[in-house]
Amino acid sequence: MNLRERMVELRTPEEVDRFLDEHPWAVIFKAGTCHKTMQGWGYLEPFLRDRDELWVGILRVVEHRPASNWVAERSGVVHQSPQVILFHQGRPLFDLDNWDITPQNLKPLFDRYLPAQNANHSPAYSELEPYKRLLDAYLAGQLSDSEFQWSYLNLFREDASLRSREEFELLNSLFGNPDTPHIHPAEIIAFEAQHPQTLPLKDRARRLREALEELGSTTAR
């Protein structure tokens, strides 16, 4: 069973209880409203992909606040978003929050509690059209460099999609600084002005557009 088939959206406290009671091994991922969610899920997704016994509950905390509050009350884990909690028989084994959701922190925890099965499932990719349209407009000369920078960075910062790690790293590569993705867009633009990249922005944008197209082609195969 692939990861998408094991993902369940949790909207109410009752659905949280049912989910945890029915699945001995379960993860609840609390999704927020910005790119921290995209990054956190991108780092988490490879650890979920090949563990067929592990079911994944997705909880959008803004839309379903009572369910989120109930997870905190039932588990004793203070609410954060994004947040990942691993449960066994309804009991929390570990949790990670916000910028602490990293491969370096996730790997020892998953290795300890739930070793991978080497099923080698492929990653599930998400909708990339908003980025493709923006890149196409810029490459066609419809946007200036500054207009494109602001539009792209704001699109990225507000993107709370559940994307694969490959998608996240591609999208985050255009303006660099992946270790501090929370930096304000104006600071990124100022940094770029003081430290010019080897490739001009248009060339980097063109490469990203080609990479996104190739990613889409791989998904379709």
C-alpha positions in Angstrom: 0.0 0.0 0.0 1.5 3.3 -1.0 1.8 6.4 1.2 -1.2 8.2 -0.4 -3.4 5.2 0.4 -2.3 5.3 4.0 -3.0 9.0 4.5 -6.2 10.0 6.3 -7.5 13.6 6.9 -8.5 14.2 10.5 -11.2 16.8 11.0 -12.8 16.1 14.3 -11.8 14.7 17.8 -13.9 11.6 17.0 -11.9 11.0 13.8 -8.7 11.3 15.8 -9.8 8.7 18.3 -11.0 6.3 15.6 -7.7 6.7 13.6 -5.5 6.1 16.6 -7.7 3.2 17.9 -7.7 1.4 14.5 -4.0 1.7 13.6 -1.4 0.3 16.0 1.3 2.3 14.3 0.3 5.8 13.3 1.8 9.3 12.7 -0.2 12.5 13.1 1.2 15.4 11.1 -0.2 18.8 12.1 0.0 21.1 9.0 0.2 24.8 9.4 -0.3 27.6 6.7 3.2 28.4 5.4 6.3 26.8 3.9 7.4 25.4 7.2 4.7 22.8 6.7 6.0 22.1 3.2 9.6 21.7 4.4 8.6 19.6 7.4 6.5 17.2 5.3 9.2 17.1 2.6 11.7 15.9 5.2 9.2 13.5 6.9 7.8 11.9 3.7 10.7 9.6 2.9 10.6 8.1 6.4 6.9 7.3 5.9 7.0 6.0 2.4 8.5 2.5 2.9 6.8 1.7 6.2 3.6 0.0 5.1 2.3 -0.7 8.6 2.4 3.1 9.4 -0.8 5.1 8.8 -0.6 8.9 8.6 -3.2 11.3 9.9 -3.1 14.8 8.3 -4.5 17.5 10.5 -4.9 21.1 9.2 -4.8 23.0 12.4 -6.5 26.2 11.3 -9.4 24.5 9.7 -9.8 21.8 12.3 -8.7 23.4 15.6 -10.9 21.1 17.9 -9.2 18.0 16.5 -5.8 19.6 16.9 -6.6 20.5 20.5 -7.8 17.0 21.2 -4.6 15.5 19.9 -2.7 17.7 22.4 -5.0 16.7 25.2 -5.0 13.0 24.5 -1.3 12.7 23.9 0.0 15.3 26.4 2.2 16.8 23.6 2.0 20.6 23.5 0.5 21.8 20.2 2.8 23.2 17.5 2.6 23.4 13.8 4.0 21.9 11.8 4.4 18.9 14.2 4.9 15.2 13.8 3.9 12.7 16.5 4.6 9.0 16.2 2.0 6.8 18.1 2.1 3.1 19.0 -1.1 1.6 20.4 -2.4 5.2 20.9 0.6 6.2 23.0 3.0 8.9 21.7 6.6 7.7 21.3 8.2 11.0 20.0 7.3 14.4 18.6 9.2 17.0 16.6 8.1 20.5 15.9 8.8 23.3 13.4 12.4 23.6 12.3 13.3 20.6 14.4 11.7 18.4 11.7 14.9 17.5 9.9 16.4 14.3 8.4 19.1 14.4 11.1 16.5 14.4 13.9 14.0 12.0 12.2 16.4 9.2 11.2 17.6 8.1 14.7 14.0 8.2 16.0 12.5 6.1 13.1 15.5 3.7 13.3 14.8 3.2 16.9 11.1 2.7 16.8 10.2 1.6 13.3 13.0 0.4 11.0 12.3 0.8 7.3 11.0 -2.3 5.3 12.9 -1.4 2.1 9.7 -1.5 0.1 11.1 1.2 -2.2 7.9 3.0 -2.9 8.2 6.0 -5.2 7.6 9.5 -3.8 4.2 11.1 -4.4 4.4 14.5 -6.1 2.0 17.4 -5.8 0.6 20.2 -7.9 3.4 22.4 -9.4 1.4 24.4 -11.9 1.5 27.7 -9.9 5.3 27.7 -10.0 5.4 26.7 -13.6 3.0 29.5 -14.6 5.0 32.1 -12.7 8.3 30.9 -14.1 6.8 30.9 -17.6 5.6 34.5 -17.2 9.0 35.6 -16.0 10.9 33.8 -18.8 8.6 35.3 -21.4 9.5 38.8 -20.2 6.1 39.6 -18.5 7.7 40.2 -15.1 10.8 42.2 -14.1 13.4 40.5 -11.9 12.1 42.3 -8.8 8.5 41.5 -9.6 9.4 37.8 -10.1 11.5 37.7 -6.9 8.7 39.0 -4.8 6.0 36.9 -6.4 8.0 33.7 -6.2 9.1 34.2 -2.6 5.6 35.1 -1.5 4.2 32.0 -3.3 6.8 29.8 -1.7 6.4 31.3 1.8 2.7 30.8 1.8 2.9 27.2 0.3 1.7 24.7 2.9 1.4 21.8 0.4 2.4 18.3 1.5 5.3 18.0 -1.0 8.0 15.5 -1.4 11.5 16.4 -0.2 12.6 16.5 -3.8 10.0 19.0 -4.7 10.7 21.2 -1.6 14.5 21.2 -2.3 13.9 22.1 -6.0 11.5 25.0 -5.2 13.8 26.2 -2.4 16.9 26.2 -4.6 16.2 29.3 -6.7 17.1 31.9 -4.1 19.3 29.7 -2.0 19.8 29.8 1.8 18.0 26.5 2.6 19.3 26.5 6.2 17.3 29.7 6.9 14.1 29.4 4.9 12.3 31.7 7.4 14.4 34.7 6.3 12.3 37.7 5.0 12.1 38.0 1.2 13.6 41.5 1.3 16.7 40.1 3.1 17.1 37.4 0.5 16.9 40.0 -2.3 19.4 42.2 -0.5 21.8 39.3 0.1 21.6 38.3 -3.6 22.5 41.8 -4.7 25.6 41.7 -2.5 26.6 38.2 -3.4 25.8 37.6 -7.1 25.3 34.0 -8.1 27.5 32.4 -10.8 24.4 32.1 -13.0 22.0 35.0 -13.7 18.5 34.8 -12.3 17.0 34.1 -15.7 19.3 31.1 -16.3 18.6 29.7 -12.8 14.8 30.2 -13.4 15.1 28.4 -16.8 16.9 25.5 -15.2 14.3 25.2 -12.4 11.5 25.3 -15.0 13.2 22.4 -16.9 13.6 20.5 -13.7 10.0 20.9 -12.7 8.9 19.7 -16.1 11.2 16.7 -15.8 9.8 16.0 -12.4 6.2 16.1 -13.9 7.3 13.7 -16.7 8.7 11.3 -14.1 5.5 11.4 -12.2 3.4 10.6 -15.2 5.4 7.5 -16.2 
